[in-house]
């Protein structure tokens, strides 16, 4: 079922737009690809065929862009773990709301928002949103749509309802929340009051989760310690699950830019033709492992690729 051609040179942007890696990626209601990069101009907007449309955000984010999600009303939500904030924008690039106090993190693992928040899921039907938090916390926070905190759950650990880097969050049509518990190698499923429902465990370092057509796409980051470098079957890869946790298929294995290789999946979105748009954080991941960033067409690979579906 997962049969793709990997395309790295699928897009064209003005020469002055450069970045090191891609942290988040989403598709809006106009079928535009919203790319959240770690670079001087953090938001790049492309067509699904790679034509440049627009860009914005210069000076509005840190170099720790982390996630972008487009909600059901076509608003863009950007999560910046560098300044501990979540921001809502309209499709014209105008900021409408900021949740969190810029550059004022909560105490480490206090459960108080935020300490390096990571992702967001928005539910207009119930008038709430959920923010995963993150690197310096082990929590999920439930807010009203206007940014008022309702409740928080989670703590450091390995039990159900505990987290070891709560890294990404997605919501299905019923309102259940799928939380990437990265270093516990699982996705935990909760109701909207934080009650543990289930977990999916046959994965390695789930970094990004996206639900499309009632299936769960999981981007697995690959090995995180040099001792695991030559261990097969742990990614980086994309895994596809049913919402009750049954593995359907996988794509990719091993670090690289080859036909079936990936580098560091960090953001993932799917279009109506089942093509996957992938953001990868090679500088952060490969740098921590002492590895060089691979070259593509004479320049360092910047983490933006398209996996084109093969029928």
N, C-alpha and C positions, 0 to 999 in steps of 0.2 A: 504493500500500500504506500509506503514512503519511498518514492522513486523520484529523484531530483537530479538536475544538472546544476552544479555550483557555478555561479557567475559573480566574479569580483569586479569586473569592469562594466557593470550593467547601467551605470549612471554617469552623468556629466554635470559638474558644478563649475562656477567661475574659479579661475586660478587662485584668487585671493582667499577662498574658503578652504581652510585646511584644518585638520584635527588629528589627534593621536589615536583615539579609539572611540567606539560607539557604545554608550551605556544603555540607551533605551530606544525603542522604536514602536510605532503604532500607526494605524491607518484611520483617517477621519471619514466623515460621511460623504465627502466629495471624492473619495478614493485617492486621497493624497497621503503619501508616506511621510510621517512626522519623525524625524531622526534627531535624537538628543545626544550630542557629541561632547567630548571633552576637548574643547578648542576655543578660540577667541570669540567665535560666533556660534553659540551652542545649539541653536535650533535651525535645522535645514529641512526644507519641504520639497519633496520630489513627487513626480508622477510615478505610477506603478511601472512605467516603462523607462524611468530613469531621467526624464527631463527635469531640469531645475525650475522651480516655481518661485520660491521665496526663502528668506532666512530672517531670523531675528534673535534677540536675547543678549546682544553684546553688552557686557557689564552688569547683567542681571543675575548671573549665576556664578558659582565657583567652578573650579576645574574638576569638581567631583559630581558632575551630572550623574544621576543614577537610574531614573526611570521616567518614562512618559506613558500616560494612558489617555485615550480619548473616550469620553463617557457617552452615554446614550443620547445626550442632548448636544453632542459635538463640541463640548468644551475640552480643552487640553489641560491635563494635570501633570506638572513637572515636580519630581522629587529630587532634591539636591542634598545629598548627605554631607556635603562639605560645610553648609551653613545651617543644617538641621531644620529645613523648611520644606513645605509642600505648597505649590503655587498653582492657582487656577487662571487660565488664560482663555480668551476667545480666539476664534480662528483668524482674526486680524492681528494677533500678536499683542493684545492689550491685557495687562495683568488685572484681574478682577478680585482676587482674594489671596492672602497668604496665611497659612497656618503654621505656627511656630515662631519663635523669636530668633531672627537671624544672628548667627554666630554666638548664641548662648545655649550650649547643650545642657541637658539635664544631667544630674549626677549619674555616673556609670551604673548601669543595671538597676536603676532605681524604680523602673516602671513608669516614670514620669515622662511625658513627651517633651522633646525628642532627644535622642542621642544617636545621630547618624541614621535617620529614617531611610527607608529603602524603596517602598512601593505603595500603591493606592488602588482600591477598588471602590467604585461609586454605585450606589443604588438609589435612583430617584423614586422608584416605586414605594420604598419604605422611608425615604427622606434621610438617608444616612450614608456615611462613607467610612472606609476602614483603611488604616495606615499601618504598614508593617515597620517595626522600629526595633532593631535593625542590626547594626554593628555594635553599638554601645548600649543597647537595650535588648531585652528578650521578650518583646511585647507586641500585641496588636491593639490598636486604639480605635474605638468606635466614636465617630463624631456626627453631629448634625451637619447638614449641607452648608450651613453658614459658619462652620468652624468651631462649634461648641463641643467640648469633650463630654461624652456620655458615659463611657466605661472603658476599662482596660483589662486585658487578660494576658497571661503568659509569665514565665520566669525562666531563668537559666536552668538547663538540665536536659534529661533524655526521656523523661516520662511523657505520657500523653498530656498535651497542653503546655509543655515546656519546650524551649527552643535553644538551639546553638547556631546562631546567626539566622534570624528570620529575614529572608532575603527578597521574597516576591510574594504577591498575593493576587488571586483571581477569583471571580465569582461566577457561578453558573446561573441558569435561568430561574432556578428555584430559590436562589439567594444563599446557597451554601458557599462557604469560603474555602479556597484551596491555598494553603500557605506553604511556601517552599522553606523548609527547615534544613538549610543547606548542609551544615556540618554534622547533622544527625542523619543525613542521607535519606530523607523522606519528605513527602508532602502530607501535611496534616489537614484534615477536613473538619470544619466547625460550622455550627449554626451561628446566627447573627448575635446571639447572646454570649458567644464564646464557649458553648458546650461542645466538647469533643465528640465527633461523630465517627471518624474512621481515619486510617492512614494508609498511604501507599509507600512501600518500603524498597521495592526492587529497583533501585536507582543509585547513582553515585553523584553527590554534591549537586543537587538540583538548584540551578541558579535563576532560571526564569520559567514562569508558568503562564500559559495562555489557554483559554477555552474558546474553541471554534467548532461550530456544528456539533455541539454536545460531545466533544472529545477534548482531552487534556493533552496539550503539547508541553513537554518539559525539556528545557535545554540544560544538559548536564555538563558541568564545568571541566571535568577531567581531573587528573591527579593534582594534588596540592603539596606533596612532599617528594623530594628527589628520590627517595627509596622506592616510590611507586612508579617511577618514570617508564619502566618497561613492562608494567603489568597490563595485560590485555583486558578488553571488555569492561572498562570503567570510563570510557569517553576520552575526549569530549564527543558528545553526540546529542541527537534529538530523539526523544522517546515519545511515543503516542500511546495514550491509555484511554480506556473507557472511563466514565466518571465514577464507576464503582471500583476502579483500580486494576482492571485487567489489562495487561500489556498487549498492545495490538501489533506494534512494529517499532523498529529503530532505524536510524540513518546516521552514518558517520562513525568513524573510529580512528583515533590517533591525531596528534598535533600536526598541522601543516596546511598547505594551500592546495593539496592534490584533490583528485576527483571525489574521494570519499572522506577527506580529512576536514577537521574543523580546528579552530584555535582556542577560543574561550567564549562560548555562548553566554550572553548576559542579558539580551533583550530579544524578543521574538514576537512577530505578528504574522497573520495569515490573511491573504486577500480572497476574494470570492472565487478565484480560479484555483485555490489551494496552493498558490505559491507562498513560500516562506521568505520573510525579510528578517535578516539576522544582524544584530549588533554584537560585536565581540570586543573584549577588553584585553587586548594582547599586552599592552604596556604594563598594566597592573599585574596580570597573571604571570606572564613570561618573565617580567622583571623580577618578581618575587622568587622565581625559580632559577635565576641566573642565566636565562636563555635569551638569545638575541631575537629581535622582532624580524620575521621573514620579509624579504624584499619581493615586491610585485611591480613589474614594469619600471624598475630602477628606483623605486621609492619604498619606504617602509609601509607595510600593509596597515591600513587605518581602521580595519574592523567592520566595514560595511559590505555585506554580501547579500545576494538574492539566490535562493534555492528554487529554481524553476521546475514546476511539476511536470513530470513526464507521464503521459497517459498510457 
